Amino acid sequence: MNRRTLFKLLGTLLALGTLPHRPARSPLRFHVAGARFHGPVREVRQVWLRPTQFRGEKAIAVHAESGEQIGWVPQALVAPVAATRATEARVVGFAPDGLPWRWYQVEVS
């Protein structure tokens, strides 16, 4: 290996080391909004996310495995959840005896 090849190789390695690092995406967690209007559904482990419109604005409905709607993705999180293009999420917390807006905690990965 001659000196020129060595410097090219070192330059390439240094350039690759300075590329911006993309941090791992952390999963989005949220409580399902509007659950009190749909009533609690027990034994929910997975939910389906269905893009729709509500009162003329983009929204994402949250449906139980049985197909019954249990609520909505909070309005402030519609854009980040839509950006993940997720169609399903898992329920990481269920507290039917608590406040209705905290019945379901959902994680989108």
Phi and psi restraints in degrees (range 20) as a CNS / XPLOR table:
assign (resid 1 and name C) (resid 2 and name N)
       (resid 2 and name CA) (resid 2 and name C) 1.0 -90.4 20.0 2
assign (resid 2 and name N) (resid 2 and name CA)
       (resid 2 and name C) (resid 3 and name N) 1.0 173.8 20.0 2
assign (resid 2 and name C) (resid 3 and name N)
       (resid 3 and name CA) (resid 3 and name C) 1.0 -64.4 20.0 2
assign (resid 3 and name N) (resid 3 and name CA)
       (resid 3 and name C) (resid 4 and name N) 1.0 -38.7 20.0 2
assign (resid 3 and name C) (resid 4 and name N)
       (resid 4 and name CA) (resid 4 and name C) 1.0 -62.8 20.0 2
assign (resid 4 and name N) (resid 4 and name CA)
       (resid 4 and name C) (resid 5 and name N) 1.0 -45.6 20.0 2
assign (resid 4 and name C) (resid 5 and name N)
       (resid 5 and name CA) (resid 5 and name C) 1.0 -64.1 20.0 2
assign (resid 5 and name N) (resid 5 and name CA)
       (resid 5 and name C) (resid 6 and name N) 1.0 -39.5 20.0 2
assign (resid 5 and name C) (resid 6 and name N)
       (resid 6 and name CA) (resid 6 and name C) 1.0 -62.0 20.0 2
assign (resid 6 and name N) (resid 6 and name CA)
       (resid 6 and name C) (resid 7 and name N) 1.0 -44.6 20.0 2
assign (resid 6 and name C) (resid 7 and name N)
       (resid 7 and name CA) (resid 7 and name C) 1.0 -67.5 20.0 2
assign (resid 7 and name N) (resid 7 and name CA)
       (resid 7 and name C) (resid 8 and name N) 1.0 -35.7 20.0 2
assign (resid 7 and name C) (resid 8 and name N)
       (resid 8 and name CA) (resid 8 and name C) 1.0 -62.8 20.0 2
assign (resid 8 and name N) (resid 8 and name CA)
       (resid 8 and name C) (resid 9 and name N) 1.0 -44.4 20.0 2
assign (resid 8 and name C) (resid 9 and name N)
       (resid 9 and name CA) (resid 9 and name C) 1.0 -64.4 20.0 2
assign (resid 9 and name N) (resid 9 and name CA)
       (resid 9 and name C) (resid 10 and name N) 1.0 -44.4 20.0 2
assign (resid 9 and name C) (resid 10 and name N)
       (resid 10 and name CA) (resid 10 and name C) 1.0 -63.9 20.0 2
assign (resid 10 and name N) (resid 10 and name CA)
       (resid 10 and name C) (resid 11 and name N) 1.0 -40.6 20.0 2
assign (resid 10 and name C) (resid 11 and name N)
       (resid 11 and name CA) (resid 11 and name C) 1.0 -63.0 20.0 2
assign (resid 11 and name N) (resid 11 and name CA)
       (resid 11 and name C) (resid 12 and name N) 1.0 -41.0 20.0 2
assign (resid 11 and name C) (resid 12 and name N)
       (resid 12 and name CA) (resid 12 and name C) 1.0 -65.0 20.0 2
assign (resid 12 and name N) (resid 12 and name CA)
       (resid 12 and name C) (resid 13 and name N) 1.0 -43.7 20.0 2
assign (resid 12 and name C) (resid 13 and name N)
       (resid 13 and name CA) (resid 13 and name C) 1.0 -63.9 20.0 2
assign (resid 13 and name N) (resid 13 and name CA)
       (resid 13 and name C) (resid 14 and name N) 1.0 -40.1 20.0 2
assign (resid 13 and name C) (resid 14 and name N)
       (resid 14 and name CA) (resid 14 and name C) 1.0 -66.0 20.0 2
assign (resid 14 and name N) (resid 14 and name CA)
       (resid 14 and name C) (resid 15 and name N) 1.0 -39.5 20.0 2
assign (resid 14 and name C) (resid 15 and name N)
       (resid 15 and name CA) (resid 15 and name C) 1.0 -64.8 20.0 2
assign (resid 15 and name N) (resid 15 and name CA)
       (resid 15 and name C) (resid 16 and name N) 1.0 -40.5 20.0 2
assign (resid 15 and name C) (resid 16 and name N)
       (resid 16 and name CA) (resid 16 and name C) 1.0 -67.6 20.0 2
assign (resid 16 and name N) (resid 16 and name CA)
       (resid 16 and name C) (resid 17 and name N) 1.0 -31.6 20.0 2
assign (resid 16 and name C) (resid 17 and name N)
       (resid 17 and name CA) (resid 17 and name C) 1.0 -71.3 20.0 2
assign (resid 17 and name N) (resid 17 and name CA)
       (resid 17 and name C) (resid 18 and name N) 1.0 -19.9 20.0 2
assign (resid 17 and name C) (resid 18 and name N)
       (resid 18 and name CA) (resid 18 and name C) 1.0 -98.6 20.0 2
assign (resid 18 and name N) (resid 18 and name CA)
       (resid 18 and name C) (resid 19 and name N) 1.0 4.2 20.0 2
assign (resid 18 and name C) (resid 19 and name N)
       (resid 19 and name CA) (resid 19 and name C) 1.0 -65.7 20.0 2
assign (resid 19 and name N) (resid 19 and name CA)
       (resid 19 and name C) (resid 20 and name N) 1.0 145.1 20.0 2
assign (resid 19 and name C) (resid 20 and name N)
       (resid 20 and name CA) (resid 20 and name C) 1.0 -62.9 20.0 2
assign (resid 20 and name N) (resid 20 and name CA)
       (resid 20 and name C) (resid 21 and name N) 1.0 135.7 20.0 2
assign (resid 20 and name C) (resid 21 and name N)
       (resid 21 and name CA) (resid 21 and name C) 1.0 -87.1 20.0 2
assign (resid 21 and name N) (resid 21 and name CA)
       (resid 21 and name C) (resid 22 and name N) 1.0 129.2 20.0 2
assign (resid 21 and name C) (resid 22 and name N)
       (resid 22 and name CA) (resid 22 and name C) 1.0 -91.7 20.0 2
assign (resid 22 and name N) (resid 22 and name CA)
       (resid 22 and name C) (resid 23 and name N) 1.0 112.4 20.0 2
assign (resid 22 and name C) (resid 23 and name N)
       (resid 23 and name CA) (resid 23 and name C) 1.0 -66.8 20.0 2
assign (resid 23 and name N) (resid 23 and name CA)
       (resid 23 and name C) (resid 24 and name N) 1.0 152.0 20.0 2
assign (resid 23 and name C) (resid 24 and name N)
       (resid 24 and name CA) (resid 24 and name C) 1.0 -65.7 20.0 2
assign (resid 24 and name N) (resid 24 and name CA)
       (resid 24 and name C) (resid 25 and name N) 1.0 138.3 20.0 2
assign (resid 24 and name C) (resid 25 and name N)
       (resid 25 and name CA) (resid 25 and name C) 1.0 -72.8 20.0 2
assign (resid 25 and name N) (resid 25 and name CA)
       (resid 25 and name C) (resid 26 and name N) 1.0 128.6 20.0 2
assign (resid 25 and name C) (resid 26 and name N)
       (resid 26 and name CA) (resid 26 and name C) 1.0 -86.6 20.0 2
assign (resid 26 and name N) (resid 26 and name CA)
       (resid 26 and name C) (resid 27 and name N) 1.0 146.4 20.0 2
assign (resid 26 and name C) (resid 27 and name N)
       (resid 27 and name CA) (resid 27 and name C) 1.0 -66.7 20.0 2
assign (resid 27 and name N) (resid 27 and name CA)
       (resid 27 and name C) (resid 28 and name N) 1.0 147.6 20.0 2
assign (resid 27 and name C) (resid 28 and name N)
       (resid 28 and name CA) (resid 28 and name C) 1.0 -85.0 20.0 2
assign (resid 28 and name N) (resid 28 and name CA)
       (resid 28 and name C) (resid 29 and name N) 1.0 130.8 20.0 2
assign (resid 28 and name C) (resid 29 and name N)
       (resid 29 and name CA) (resid 29 and name C) 1.0 -121.2 20.0 2
assign (resid 29 and name N) (resid 29 and name CA)
       (resid 29 and name C) (resid 30 and name N) 1.0 138.3 20.0 2
assign (resid 29 and name C) (resid 30 and name N)
       (resid 30 and name CA) (resid 30 and name C) 1.0 -156.7 20.0 2
assign (resid 30 and name N) (resid 30 and name CA)
       (resid 30 and name C) (resid 31 and name N) 1.0 161.9 20.0 2
assign (resid 30 and name C) (resid 31 and name N)
       (resid 31 and name CA) (resid 31 and name C) 1.0 -93.9 20.0 2
assign (resid 31 and name N) (resid 31 and name CA)
       (resid 31 and name C) (resid 32 and name N) 1.0 139.9 20.0 2
assign (resid 31 and name C) (resid 32 and name N)
       (resid 32 and name CA) (resid 32 and name C) 1.0 -69.6 20.0 2
assign (resid 32 and name N) (resid 32 and name CA)
       (resid 32 and name C) (resid 33 and name N) 1.0 126.8 20.0 2
assign (resid 32 and name C) (resid 33 and name N)
       (resid 33 and name CA) (resid 33 and name C) 1.0 -84.2 20.0 2
assign (resid 33 and name N) (resid 33 and name CA)
       (resid 33 and name C) (resid 34 and name N) 1.0 149.6 20.0 2
assign (resid 33 and name C) (resid 34 and name N)
       (resid 34 and name CA) (resid 34 and name C) 1.0 73.0 20.0 2
assign (resid 34 and name N) (resid 34 and name CA)
       (resid 34 and name C) (resid 35 and name N) 1.0 15.1 20.0 2
assign (resid 34 and name C) (resid 35 and name N)
       (resid 35 and name CA) (resid 35 and name C) 1.0 -64.4 20.0 2
assign (resid 35 and name N) (resid 35 and name CA)
       (resid 35 and name C) (resid 36 and name N) 1.0 -29.5 20.0 2
assign (resid 35 and name C) (resid 36 and name N)
       (resid 36 and name CA) (resid 36 and name C) 1.0 -65.3 20.0 2
assign (resid 36 and name N) (resid 36 and name CA)
       (resid 36 and name C) (resid 37 and name N) 1.0 -22.6 20.0 2
assign (resid 36 and name C) (resid 37 and name N)
       (resid 37 and name CA) (resid 37 and name C) 1.0 -83.3 20.0 2
assign (resid 37 and name N) (resid 37 and name CA)
       (resid 37 and name C) (resid 38 and name N) 1.0 -11.1 20.0 2
assign (resid 37 and name C) (resid 38 and name N)
       (resid 38 and name CA) (resid 38 and name C) 1.0 -114.2 20.0 2
assign (resid 38 and name N) (resid 38 and name CA)
       (resid 38 and name C) (resid 39 and name N) 1.0 -11.5 20.0 2
assign (resid 38 and name C) (resid 39 and name N)
       (resid 39 and name CA) (resid 39 and name C) 1.0 79.6 20.0 2
assign (resid 39 and name N) (resid 39 and name CA)
       (resid 39 and name C) (resid 40 and name N) 1.0 151.0 20.0 2
assign (resid 39 and name C) (resid 40 and name N)
       (resid 40 and name CA) (resid 40 and name C) 1.0 -74.5 20.0 2
assign (resid 40 and name N) (resid 40 and name CA)
       (resid 40 and name C) (resid 41 and name N) 1.0 139.5 20.0 2
assign (resid 40 and name C) (resid 41 and name N)
       (resid 41 and name CA) (resid 41 and name C) 1.0 -112.6 20.0 2
assign (resid 41 and name N) (resid 41 and name CA)
       (resid 41 and name C) (resid 42 and name N) 1.0 121.3 20.0 2
assign (resid 41 and name C) (resid 42 and name N)
       (resid 42 and name CA) (resid 42 and name C) 1.0 -84.3 20.0 2
assign (resid 42 and name N) (resid 42 and name CA)
       (resid 42 and name C) (resid 43 and name N) 1.0 161.7 20.0 2
assign (resid 42 and name C) (resid 43 and name N)
       (resid 43 and name CA) (resid 43 and name C) 1.0 59.6 20.0 2
assign (resid 43 and name N) (resid 43 and name CA)
       (resid 43 and name C) (resid 44 and name N) 1.0 47.3 20.0 2
assign (resid 43 and name C) (resid 44 and name N)
       (resid 44 and name CA) (resid 44 and name C) 1.0 -104.2 20.0 2
assign (resid 44 and name N) (resid 44 and name CA)
       (resid 44 and name C) (resid 45 and name N) 1.0 120.3 20.0 2
assign (resid 44 and name C) (resid 45 and name N)
       (resid 45 and name CA) (resid 45 and name C) 1.0 -111.9 20.0 2
assign (resid 45 and name N) (resid 45 and name CA)
       (resid 45 and name C) (resid 46 and name N) 1.0 -27.8 20.0 2
assign (resid 45 and name C) (resid 46 and name N)
       (resid 46 and name CA) (resid 46 and name C) 1.0 -137.1 20.0 2
assign (resid 46 and name N) (resid 46 and name CA)
       (resid 46 and name C) (resid 47 and name N) 1.0 145.5 20.0 2
assign (resid 46 and name C) (resid 47 and name N)
       (resid 47 and name CA) (resid 47 and name C) 1.0 -128.7 20.0 2
assign (resid 47 and name N) (resid 47 and name CA)
       (resid 47 and name C) (resid 48 and name N) 1.0 157.7 20.0 2
assign (resid 47 and name C) (resid 48 and name N)
       (resid 48 and name CA) (resid 48 and name C) 1.0 -106.5 20.0 2
assign (resid 48 and name N) (resid 48 and name CA)
       (resid 48 and name C) (resid 49 and name N) 1.0 138.8 20.0 2
assign (resid 48 and name C) (resid 49 and name N)
       (resid 49 and name CA) (resid 49 and name C) 1.0 -106.6 20.0 2
assign (resid 49 and name N) (resid 49 and name CA)
       (resid 49 and name C) (resid 50 and name N) 1.0 121.8 20.0 2
assign (resid 49 and name C) (resid 50 and name N)
       (resid 50 and name CA) (resid 50 and name C) 1.0 -123.6 20.0 2
assign (resid 50 and name N) (resid 50 and name CA)
       (resid 50 and name C) (resid 51 and name N) 1.0 112.7 20.0 2
assign (resid 50 and name C) (resid 51 and name N)
       (resid 51 and name CA) (resid 51 and name C) 1.0 -63.5 20.0 2
assign (resid 51 and name N) (resid 51 and name CA)
       (resid 51 and name C) (resid 52 and name N) 1.0 138.6 20.0 2
assign (resid 51 and name C) (resid 52 and name N)
       (resid 52 and name CA) (resid 52 and name C) 1.0 -157.6 20.0 2
assign (resid 52 and name N) (resid 52 and name CA)
       (resid 52 and name C) (resid 53 and name N) 1.0 -168.3 20.0 2
assign (resid 52 and name C) (resid 53 and name N)
       (resid 53 and name CA) (resid 53 and name C) 1.0 -124.6 20.0 2
assign (resid 53 and name N) (resid 53 and name CA)
       (resid 53 and name C) (resid 54 and name N) 1.0 144.0 20.0 2
assign (resid 53 and name C) (resid 54 and name N)
       (resid 54 and name CA) (resid 54 and name C) 1.0 -135.4 20.0 2
assign (resid 54 and name N) (resid 54 and name CA)
       (resid 54 and name C) (resid 55 and name N) 1.0 118.3 20.0 2
assign (resid 54 and name C) (resid 55 and name N)
       (resid 55 and name CA) (resid 55 and name C) 1.0 55.0 20.0 2
assign (resid 55 and name N) (resid 55 and name CA)
       (resid 55 and name C) (resid 56 and name N) 1.0 38.5 20.0 2
assign (resid 55 and name C) (resid 56 and name N)
       (resid 56 and name CA) (resid 56 and name C) 1.0 81.7 20.0 2
assign (resid 56 and name N) (resid 56 and name CA)
       (resid 56 and name C) (resid 57 and name N) 1.0 2.6 20.0 2
assign (resid 56 and name C) (resid 57 and name N)
       (resid 57 and name CA) (resid 57 and name C) 1.0 -115.5 20.0 2
assign (resid 57 and name N) (resid 57 and name CA)
       (resid 57 and name C) (resid 58 and name N) 1.0 154.2 20.0 2
assign (resid 57 and name C) (resid 58 and name N)
       (resid 58 and name CA) (resid 58 and name C) 1.0 -63.4 20.0 2
assign (resid 58 and name N) (resid 58 and name CA)
       (resid 58 and name C) (resid 59 and name N) 1.0 139.1 20.0 2
assign (resid 58 and name C) (resid 59 and name N)
       (resid 59 and name CA) (resid 59 and name C) 1.0 -148.8 20.0 2
assign (resid 59 and name N) (resid 59 and name CA)
       (resid 59 and name C) (resid 60 and name N) 1.0 164.4 20.0 2
assign (resid 59 and name C) (resid 60 and name N)
       (resid 60 and name CA) (resid 60 and name C) 1.0 -129.5 20.0 2
assign (resid 60 and name N) (resid 60 and name CA)
       (resid 60 and name C) (resid 61 and name N) 1.0 116.4 20.0 2
assign (resid 60 and name C) (resid 61 and name N)
       (resid 61 and name CA) (resid 61 and name C) 1.0 -82.2 20.0 2
assign (resid 61 and name N) (resid 61 and name CA)
       (resid 61 and name C) (resid 62 and name N) 1.0 145.5 20.0 2
assign (resid 61 and name C) (resid 62 and name N)
       (resid 62 and name CA) (resid 62 and name C) 1.0 -111.1 20.0 2
assign (resid 62 and name N) (resid 62 and name CA)
       (resid 62 and name C) (resid 63 and name N) 1.0 121.2 20.0 2
assign (resid 62 and name C) (resid 63 and name N)
       (resid 63 and name CA) (resid 63 and name C) 1.0 -117.2 20.0 2
assign (resid 63 and name N) (resid 63 and name CA)
       (resid 63 and name C) (resid 64 and name N) 1.0 142.3 20.0 2
assign (resid 63 and name C) (resid 64 and name N)
       (resid 64 and name CA) (resid 64 and name C) 1.0 -72.5 20.0 2
assign (resid 64 and name N) (resid 64 and name CA)
       (resid 64 and name C) (resid 65 and name N) 1.0 170.6 20.0 2
assign (resid 64 and name C) (resid 65 and name N)
       (resid 65 and name CA) (resid 65 and name C) 1.0 -58.2 20.0 2
assign (resid 65 and name N) (resid 65 and name CA)
       (resid 65 and name C) (resid 66 and name N) 1.0 -29.2 20.0 2
assign (resid 65 and name C) (resid 66 and name N)
       (resid 66 and name CA) (resid 66 and name C) 1.0 -76.4 20.0 2
assign (resid 66 and name N) (resid 66 and name CA)
       (resid 66 and name C) (resid 67 and name N) 1.0 -9.2 20.0 2
assign (resid 66 and name C) (resid 67 and name N)
       (resid 67 and name CA) (resid 67 and name C) 1.0 98.6 20.0 2
assign (resid 67 and name N) (resid 67 and name CA)
       (resid 67 and name C) (resid 68 and name N) 1.0 -9.4 20.0 2
assign (resid 67 and name C) (resid 68 and name N)
       (resid 68 and name CA) (resid 68 and name C) 1.0 -75.8 20.0 2
assign (resid 68 and name N) (resid 68 and name CA)
       (resid 68 and name C) (resid 69 and name N) 1.0 134.2 20.0 2
assign (resid 68 and name C) (resid 69 and name N)
       (resid 69 and name CA) (resid 69 and name C) 1.0 -74.0 20.0 2
assign (resid 69 and name N) (resid 69 and name CA)
       (resid 69 and name C) (resid 70 and name N) 1.0 134.2 20.0 2
assign (resid 69 and name C) (resid 70 and name N)
       (resid 70 and name CA) (resid 70 and name C) 1.0 -113.1 20.0 2
assign (resid 70 and name N) (resid 70 and name CA)
       (resid 70 and name C) (resid 71 and name N) 1.0 -7.5 20.0 2
assign (resid 70 and name C) (resid 71 and name N)
       (resid 71 and name CA) (resid 71 and name C) 1.0 157.0 20.0 2
assign (resid 71 and name N) (resid 71 and name CA)
       (resid 71 and name C) (resid 72 and name N) 1.0 -152.8 20.0 2
assign (resid 71 and name C) (resid 72 and name N)
       (resid 72 and name CA) (resid 72 and name C) 1.0 -136.3 20.0 2
assign (resid 72 and name N) (resid 72 and name CA)
       (resid 72 and name C) (resid 73 and name N) 1.0 156.8 20.0 2
assign (resid 72 and name C) (resid 73 and name N)
       (resid 73 and name CA) (resid 73 and name C) 1.0 -72.7 20.0 2
assign (resid 73 and name N) (resid 73 and name CA)
       (resid 73 and name C) (resid 74 and name N) 1.0 133.6 20.0 2
assign (resid 73 and name C) (resid 74 and name N)
       (resid 74 and name CA) (resid 74 and name C) 1.0 -54.6 20.0 2
assign (resid 74 and name N) (resid 74 and name CA)
       (resid 74 and name C) (resid 75 and name N) 1.0 141.2 20.0 2
assign (resid 74 and name C) (resid 75 and name N)
       (resid 75 and name CA) (resid 75 and name C) 1.0 -54.1 20.0 2
assign (resid 75 and name N) (resid 75 and name CA)
       (resid 75 and name C) (resid 76 and name N) 1.0 -37.8 20.0 2
assign (resid 75 and name C) (resid 76 and name N)
       (resid 76 and name CA) (resid 76 and name C) 1.0 -67.2 20.0 2
assign (resid 76 and name N) (resid 76 and name CA)
       (resid 76 and name C) (resid 77 and name N) 1.0 -19.0 20.0 2
assign (resid 76 and name C) (resid 77 and name N)
       (resid 77 and name CA) (resid 77 and name C) 1.0 -107.3 20.0 2
assign (resid 77 and name N) (resid 77 and name CA)
       (resid 77 and name C) (resid 78 and name N) 1.0 4.3 20.0 2
assign (resid 77 and name C) (resid 78 and name N)
       (resid 78 and name CA) (resid 78 and name C) 1.0 -61.1 20.0 2
assign (resid 78 and name N) (resid 78 and name CA)
       (resid 78 and name C) (resid 79 and name N) 1.0 -47.6 20.0 2
assign (resid 78 and name C) (resid 79 and name N)
       (resid 79 and name CA) (resid 79 and name C) 1.0 -64.1 20.0 2
assign (resid 79 and name N) (resid 79 and name CA)
       (resid 79 and name C) (resid 80 and name N) 1.0 -48.5 20.0 2
assign (resid 79 and name C) (resid 80 and name N)
       (resid 80 and name CA) (resid 80 and name C) 1.0 -62.5 20.0 2
assign (resid 80 and name N) (resid 80 and name CA)
       (resid 80 and name C) (resid 81 and name N) 1.0 -38.2 20.0 2
assign (resid 80 and name C) (resid 81 and name N)
       (resid 81 and name CA) (resid 81 and name C) 1.0 -69.7 20.0 2
assign (resid 81 and name N) (resid 81 and name CA)
       (resid 81 and name C) (resid 82 and name N) 1.0 -40.1 20.0 2
assign (resid 81 and name C) (resid 82 and name N)
       (resid 82 and name CA) (resid 82 and name C) 1.0 -64.0 20.0 2
assign (resid 82 and name N) (resid 82 and name CA)
       (resid 82 and name C) (resid 83 and name N) 1.0 -33.4 20.0 2
assign (resid 82 and name C) (resid 83 and name N)
       (resid 83 and name CA) (resid 83 and name C) 1.0 -66.2 20.0 2
assign (resid 83 and name N) (resid 83 and name CA)
       (resid 83 and name C) (resid 84 and name N) 1.0 -26.2 20.0 2
assign (resid 83 and name C) (resid 84 and name N)
       (resid 84 and name CA) (resid 84 and name C) 1.0 -77.4 20.0 2
assign (resid 84 and name N) (resid 84 and name CA)
       (resid 84 and name C) (resid 85 and name N) 1.0 -15.5 20.0 2
assign (resid 84 and name C) (resid 85 and name N)
       (resid 85 and name CA) (resid 85 and name C) 1.0 57.9 20.0 2
assign (resid 85 and name N) (resid 85 and name CA)
       (resid 85 and name C) (resid 86 and name N) 1.0 27.9 20.0 2
assign (resid 85 and name C) (resid 86 and name N)
       (resid 86 and name CA) (resid 86 and name C) 1.0 -76.5 20.0 2
assign (resid 86 and name N) (resid 86 and name CA)
       (resid 86 and name C) (resid 87 and name N) 1.0 140.4 20.0 2
assign (resid 86 and name C) (resid 87 and name N)
       (resid 87 and name CA) (resid 87 and name C) 1.0 -111.1 20.0 2
assign (resid 87 and name N) (resid 87 and name CA)
       (resid 87 and name C) (resid 88 and name N) 1.0 -8.3 20.0 2
assign (resid 87 and name C) (resid 88 and name N)
       (resid 88 and name CA) (resid 88 and name C) 1.0 -142.9 20.0 2
assign (resid 88 and name N) (resid 88 and name CA)
       (resid 88 and name C) (resid 89 and name N) 1.0 158.6 20.0 2
assign (resid 88 and name C) (resid 89 and name N)
       (resid 89 and name CA) (resid 89 and name C) 1.0 -148.9 20.0 2
assign (resid 89 and name N) (resid 89 and name CA)
       (resid 89 and name C) (resid 90 and name N) 1.0 167.5 20.0 2
assign (resid 89 and name C) (resid 90 and name N)
       (resid 90 and name CA) (resid 90 and name C) 1.0 -115.4 20.0 2
assign (resid 90 and name N) (resid 90 and name CA)
       (resid 90 and name C) (resid 91 and name N) 1.0 147.4 20.0 2
assign (resid 90 and name C) (resid 91 and name N)
       (resid 91 and name CA) (resid 91 and name C) 1.0 -85.5 20.0 2
assign (resid 91 and name N) (resid 91 and name CA)
       (resid 91 and name C) (resid 92 and name N) 1.0 120.6 20.0 2
assign (resid 91 and name C) (resid 92 and name N)
       (resid 92 and name CA) (resid 92 and name C) 1.0 -104.7 20.0 2
assign (resid 92 and name N) (resid 92 and name CA)
       (resid 92 and name C) (resid 93 and name N) 1.0 -9.0 20.0 2
assign (resid 92 and name C) (resid 93 and name N)
       (resid 93 and name CA) (resid 93 and name C) 1.0 -153.9 20.0 2
assign (resid 93 and name N) (resid 93 and name CA)
       (resid 93 and name C) (resid 94 and name N) 1.0 135.9 20.0 2
assign (resid 93 and name C) (resid 94 and name N)
       (resid 94 and name CA) (resid 94 and name C) 1.0 -138.4 20.0 2
assign (resid 94 and name N) (resid 94 and name CA)
       (resid 94 and name C) (resid 95 and name N) 1.0 118.8 20.0 2
assign (resid 94 and name C) (resid 95 and name N)
       (resid 95 and name CA) (resid 95 and name C) 1.0 -133.6 20.0 2
assign (resid 95 and name N) (resid 95 and name CA)
       (resid 95 and name C) (resid 96 and name N) 1.0 80.3 20.0 2
assign (resid 95 and name C) (resid 96 and name N)
       (resid 96 and name CA) (resid 96 and name C) 1.0 -66.7 20.0 2
assign (resid 96 and name N) (resid 96 and name CA)
       (resid 96 and name C) (resid 97 and name N) 1.0 -17.0 20.0 2
assign (resid 96 and name C) (resid 97 and name N)
       (resid 97 and name CA) (resid 97 and name C) 1.0 -90.8 20.0 2
assign (resid 97 and name N) (resid 97 and name CA)
       (resid 97 and name C) (resid 98 and name N) 1.0 -5.4 20.0 2
assign (resid 97 and name C) (resid 98 and name N)
       (resid 98 and name CA) (resid 98 and name C) 1.0 -89.7 20.0 2
assign (resid 98 and name N) (resid 98 and name CA)
       (resid 98 and name C) (resid 99 and name N) 1.0 -164.0 20.0 2
assign (resid 98 and name C) (resid 99 and name N)
       (resid 99 and name CA) (resid 99 and name C) 1.0 -65.5 20.0 2
assign (resid 99 and name N) (resid 99 and name CA)
       (resid 99 and name C) (resid 100 and name N) 1.0 140.9 20.0 2
assign (resid 99 and name C) (resid 100 and name N)
       (resid 100 and name CA) (resid 100 and name C) 1.0 -57.5 20.0 2
assign (resid 100 and name N) (resid 100 and name CA)
       (resid 100 and name C) (resid 101 and name N) 1.0 -34.6 20.0 2
assign (resid 100 and name C) (resid 101 and name N)
       (resid 101 and name CA) (resid 101 and name C) 1.0 -78.8 20.0 2
assign (resid 101 and name N) (resid 101 and name CA)
       (resid 101 and name C) (resid 102 and name N) 1.0 2.2 20.0 2
assign (resid 101 and name C) (resid 102 and name N)
       (resid 102 and name CA) (resid 102 and name C) 1.0 -123.1 20.0 2
assign (resid 102 and name N) (resid 102 and name CA)
       (resid 102 and name C) (resid 103 and name N) 1.0 19.6 20.0 2
assign (resid 102 and name C) (resid 103 and name N)
       (resid 103 and name CA) (resid 103 and name C) 1.0 -63.1 20.0 2
assign (resid 103 and name N) (resid 103 and name CA)
       (resid 103 and name C) (resid 104 and name N) 1.0 -45.9 20.0 2
assign (resid 103 and name C) (resid 104 and name N)
       (resid 104 and name CA) (resid 104 and name C) 1.0 -118.7 20.0 2
assign (resid 104 and name N) (resid 104 and name CA)
       (resid 104 and name C) (resid 105 and name N) 1.0 129.7 20.0 2
assign (resid 104 and name C) (resid 105 and name N)
       (resid 105 and name CA) (resid 105 and name C) 1.0 -111.9 20.0 2
assign (resid 105 and name N) (resid 105 and name CA)
       (resid 105 and name C) (resid 106 and name N) 1.0 125.5 20.0 2
assign (resid 105 and name C) (resid 106 and name N)
       (resid 106 and name CA) (resid 106 and name C) 1.0 -117.3 20.0 2
assign (resid 106 and name N) (resid 106 and name CA)
       (resid 106 and name C) (resid 107 and name N) 1.0 145.4 20.0 2
assign (resid 106 and name C) (resid 107 and name N)
       (resid 107 and name CA) (resid 107 and name C) 1.0 -122.9 20.0 2
assign (resid 107 and name N) (resid 107 and name CA)
       (resid 107 and name C) (resid 108 and name N) 1.0 126.7 20.0 2
assign (resid 107 and name C) (resid 108 and name N)
       (resid 108 and name CA) (resid 108 and name C) 1.0 -108.1 20.0 2
assign (resid 108 and name N) (resid 108 and name CA)
       (resid 108 and name C) (resid 109 and name N) 1.0 121.8 20.0 2
